[in-house]
Amino acid sequence: SQSGKSPDLVEAARTARKRGALTLAVTNDPASPLAEAAEVVLPLHAGEEKAVAATKTFLAELAALFQLGAHWSEEATLKEALWPLPEALASASQAEWPRFIEAFTEVEHAFVLSRGLAYASALEAALKLKEAAGLFAEGFSAAEFLHGPVALIEPGFPVLVLAPEDAALPGVREVASSLQEKGALLLWAGAEPGVGEALPAPKAPHPYAAPLVLIQAFYPNAARLALARGQDPDRPRNLRKVTRTL
Amino acid sequence: SQSGKSPDLVEAARTARKRGALTLAVTNDPASPLAEAAEVVLPLHAGEEKAVAATKTFLAELAALFQLGAHWSEEATLKEALWPLPEALASASQAEWPRFIEAFTEVEHAFVLSRGLAYASALEAALKLKEAAGLFAEGFSAAEFLHGPVALIEPGFPVLVLAPEDAALPGVREVASSLQEKGALLLWAGAEPGVGEALPAPKAPHPYAAPLVLIQAFYPNAARLALARGQDPDRPRNLRKVTRTL
């Protein structure tokens, strides 16, 4: 959590802890109610999150979980990947996707597909397209996509693929190919070759780090898309900084 | 699973069992690979599922899980609710929602909202709107909706609410009210009074049975909507009976 203040999160953490779970809060505010509710806190140190549509918090959360996983698993290749990760992210933040902006400026809706670890990045990308760019986009696992949603695909239907670099890649490529055969407007973001029009992103320092690199490459392009669509990405309609639902 | 044949499901069940999990297959085909892979089988006895977009399998799965939960928990009120459930479902299948069909025939996209146990029915309804009616609809938990997707809501934006009958109801009503204030075209399906235009459904024999009653009331109206939108609900575009992804 960015603010550590959403009552639903705080209540869920309190209830889980009361029932005996070991609770860990990953939050940008180590003095927040969420941090107080949990036994262990991983502070994000992301600095002030000025945007309503939190982006650096999401990236910092993924990075914190990546570090946690690397040290917990004691996987040498994961731990080694931590050092070049900031540089890969800095490089990703420079990715320019003019074709994405051109293709998605006028569309009414879109799918964002990925699979495996990068599935979270597809959901986050779809959420950001909704809140910042005013585009009705739904994120889907490529593994689920043929079970129903594919019925909507017709020539020109916009699909953004965030290409994983791990074992999920061949399955994503296969689904993307079948959508391209149906005439979808297919944009393929990532370092690995794929199908459709390529949106470049740097190679991740470890296949499991691809979800971070992909979403970092996506963010500035989503902001540019928002502007192209006449939206102010810093002021999403109807949204406030802390969402209070319980 | 309806067919018990989707390779991804079968493989997941095999892997889970190999690693020591107790595996239970809920399937309409007790001689299927999925049933063979699992240690325990709950056969659905739903008869032949002729539709590509499986509907009676979904309902029969919910009913099987409801029975399992009732007997496992030994909750008397849950077990008592099993007897009037078929009658409530038969009554729900007669629900007529002309206002839903009228309002959703021309729209480009929609949200389907619910919360708690009925969240699954909102996801299923959105999936069926995609595959049978060719309508880009996304299901959301009302608890999540204010964290981003609400940015898309503008006057006339179509939102279908499946109203729960349990503790989730007040929260859903609150979110629906805030969407109505923003001018959303709000349709409220269920037995409980709500906000927006009412789509009638019979009261469930137990609050936890509301997800079954709601989706049963929805299905025939979704088929009518598909026809109104010029789609054949029995022949969704691009879909086959068994989806093979792995």
Interface residues (C-beta under 8 A of the other chain):
Chain A: S6 D8 A53 E108 H109 L127 K130 E131 A132 G134 F136 E138 A142 A143 L146 H147 G148 P149 V150 A151 L152 I153 E154 G171 V175 K182 P236 R237 N238 L239 T243 T245 L246
Chain B: S6 D8 A53 E108 H109 L127 K128 K130 E131 A132 G134 F136 E138 A142 A143 L146 H147 G148 P149 V150 A151 L152 I153 E154 G171 V175 K182 P236 R237 N238 L239 T243 T245 L246
